[in-house]
């Protein structure tokens, strides 16, 4: 394809982004819909949660979210809203920013916006504490098999919930 054809398709004759009457959230719905073919179902659910977060932000702060209002003032307001009002953790906010950047990159590639300010948005993701049982601790719990059979249902439920990710099956006899 010729470069001039591509520029015209993306930016129109004037070289400016295409005009659209769609709201930011309508464009976001388009992004989510187009992602369904290439993303896991759980990712699509996360995109919906991300959209709801932005809609709550707009409603609670009265900050109109659109492609032209996503700038550093928006970022500062969103960060304040996330940490102060919503009591979000670092990793949740980092995921919000990651989803925002992905959706805005999609918008930019389709000619909805030319503004690349969003690429400078930064959110730190913290390393999670992984808690697990050692093999010795796991074997100690498994050796309590006969004791478990004499426990109440509530006590057994508690012990079994301690090992939800465990690949071993505990059979209570």
ABEGO torsion letter per residue (X at the ends): XBAAAAAAAAAEAAGBBBBBABBAAAAAAAAAAAAAAABBAAAAAAAAAAAAAAAAAAAAAGBBBBAAABBAAAAAAAAAAAAAAAGBBAAAAAAAAAAAAAAAAAAAAAGABABAAAAABBBBBBBBBBBBBBAAAAAAAAAAAAAAAABBAAAAAAAAAAAAABABBBBBX
